[in-house]
Amino acid sequence: MSHNKNLQFDSKCVHSGINDYEFGPVVPPIYQTSTFKFESAEHGVALFKGEAEGYIYTRMKNPTIEAMENAIAELEGGYKALGCASGMAAISTMFVTLLQSGDHVVCSKSVYGPTMTLLHTVLSKFKIESTFVDTDIAEEIERAVKPNTKIIYVESPANPVIAITDLEAAAKLAHKNKALFIVDNTFMSPALQNPFMFGADIVLHSMTKFLNGHADVVAGIIVVKDEEMYSKMRKTLNQLGGVIDPFNSFLVHRGLKTLSIRMQRHCENAQLIAEYLENHPTVKWVRYPGLKSHPNYQIGLKQHSGHGGMISFELKGGFNAGETVMNNAKLCKLAVSLGGVETLIQHPASMTHLTMGEEARKSAGITEGLVRLSVGIENVKDIIDDLENALKKIPEKEMVG
Ligand SMILES: *Cc1c(COP(=O)(O)O)cnc(C)c1O
């Protein structure tokens, strides 16, 4: 793949990870096979000893999966990558590989819900302790670090209020304490942010989101910087078994080709929608990294080249206004997840976080009128018209809140 080294990012999206295959296809064939035949007993021995290049069994290595992994490693500027069955498979494989009992993790408070639950309820069973802090305030990370801290783990930007962590500052703190700095780069994708440039040791993605981009695959990836980490991670992934399959790898690899132009449109649309919402009478506040009102706007400018497709905003009318908007949005589809070509809208208080109850939501920062938008690549006029129509349905008395 060395011929891709000097290409611009959008060209790399199209060409990365493509090898020569039998019959000369321009895209990697789907090697939909669980196992690979050895040429002889000696060949089998050589493969198992790692003395010959080749394939044994798809949980260990498969050419279709490998092509997609190489493409993403190249786009992130990493050494190699490991395709996983979901974002959570990638995250759990990473933690299990790197941690042992007695270790401590410092993690963003605003991290993806199941990641927090994994640390809190699963890894804690193995005496792995975690502290959750506002990592968008560097001093908070410093205060949370202990002698046994092995990992500082962040997402930037992160839910629910699109919080931005200073990646460089967090990486320095981690390394000063001989801990690893790990970034879930799902919200930005390598088209907008390369955490390795700011000192990350490992970069993870839920490929379910922007990397695949078409809301038709659940998958994840771990990108590492060197062979030592790669082989450690590969062994654990092989033992835990949460690998991606060849067909989903093919779909993700296909999605990657348009990553650059999709992200460009996500950013353009989201900027215009965030500005529109900020001026809307029913809206209390808007959080989007491209708005000067974002508390970490300047840090964002330093570390990402575009502001992404994720917006959150608070309706003055609270819970009821949120429900009204959900019931009247048409083009914006009412669904969780993010990063696809279609605009999705979600109201945590009446949907994902309903059963928590109001008090618990409050302490988690999920306000009653909070709406999250994953802005798609439709024509922005159609998205704004749809939002305008839904916001208009909020009864006058609820507009003031
Ligand atoms: C969706 C998501 C995950 C989990 O990914 P799955 O593919 O759903 O397992 C992890 N981190 C972030 C930031 C996400 O948005």
PDBQT file of the ligand as one rigid body, heavy atoms in Angstrom, charges set to zero:
ROOT
HETATM    1  C1  LIG A 501     -22.213   3.680  18.971  1.00  0.00    +0.000 C 
HETATM    2  C2  LIG A 501     -21.009   4.021  19.737  1.00  0.00    +0.000 A 
HETATM    3  C3  LIG A 501     -20.230   3.024  20.358  1.00  0.00    +0.000 A 
HETATM    4  C4  LIG A 501     -20.625   1.561  20.343  1.00  0.00    +0.000 C 
HETATM    5  O1  LIG A 501     -20.622   1.046  19.058  1.00  0.00    +0.000 OA
HETATM    6  P1  LIG A 501     -21.514  -0.221  18.602  1.00  0.00    +0.000 P 
HETATM    7  O2  LIG A 501     -21.069  -0.422  17.204  1.00  0.00    +0.000 OA
HETATM    8  O3  LIG A 501     -22.942   0.171  18.748  1.00  0.00    +0.000 OA
HETATM    9  O4  LIG A 501     -21.151  -1.354  19.514  1.00  0.00    +0.000 OA
HETATM   10  C5  LIG A 501     -19.084   3.414  21.008  1.00  0.00    +0.000 A 
HETATM   11  N1  LIG A 501     -18.722   4.705  21.083  1.00  0.00    +0.000 NA
HETATM   12  C6  LIG A 501     -19.445   5.682  20.523  1.00  0.00    +0.000 A 
HETATM   13  C7  LIG A 501     -18.982   7.084  20.636  1.00  0.00    +0.000 C 
HETATM   14  C8  LIG A 501     -20.612   5.386  19.835  1.00  0.00    +0.000 A 
HETATM   15  O5  LIG A 501     -21.335   6.369  19.285  1.00  0.00    +0.000 OA
ENDROOT
TORSDOF 0
